[in-house]
Amino acid sequence: MYSYEKKSIALKVFHQTNSVSETIRILGYPTRRQLYSWINDENLPSKERKPLPRIANSPEHPRNPPLDVKLDAIKRCFEHGESIKYVSEDIGYSRASIYQWRKLIYCAIKPPAYLPFLKDDINRIIYGVVGAFFSFKALKMLFTKENKS
């Protein structure tokens, strides 16, 4: 890889001599192929990179979504058979995220054979998380019913 200065010097010498062989003989670098590549690239317009979207960590769309969003997406994709692309566009997270969530939950439910010593700990964590999730849902339903009455 040549620096920008060496590349510009080589192109300047080439334009003065109009000879690839003479440029390489004078400077001692680059290879013929590399110099031809620089000459071709010289006339091309610079490529504009599209601006990357600014990712906000808003409360409406957090960077790390809650468990119910993850479980709902996994259920929609792998139990109900909806397209992963459609679900990912609908919830606003990438397809890779959905696959990663499925992998994490599957590994938690059925850990790989090389991690047998973690099975009890993982099951305890899963049951605790799932139990807390359903307890929260039940309390939420209870309080919303009382508020409506």
ZICORTA-V418284 format. One record per pair of residues at least 6 apart in sequence whose C-alpha atoms are under 8 Angstrom apart, sorted by the first residue. I is the first residue (numbers start at 1). GAP is how many residues later the second one is. Records with the same first field share a line. If there is no record, write none. Layout:
# ZICORTA-V418284
I = GAP + GAP
This chain:
# ZICORTA-V418284
7 = 31
10 = 13 + 17 + 20 + 25
11 = 24 + 27 + 28
13 = 10
14 = 6 + 8 + 9
17 = 6
20 = 12 + 15 + 16
21 = 11
24 = 6 + 7 + 8
56 = 6 + 7
57 = 6
61 = 31
67 = 66
68 = 65
70 = 28 + 31
73 = 14 + 15 + 18 + 25
74 = 24 + 27 + 28
76 = 6 + 11
77 = 6 + 7 + 10
84 = 11 + 14
85 = 10
88 = 6 + 7 + 10
108 = 11 + 14 + 15 + 18
109 = 13 + 14 + 17
110 = 9
111 = 7 + 8
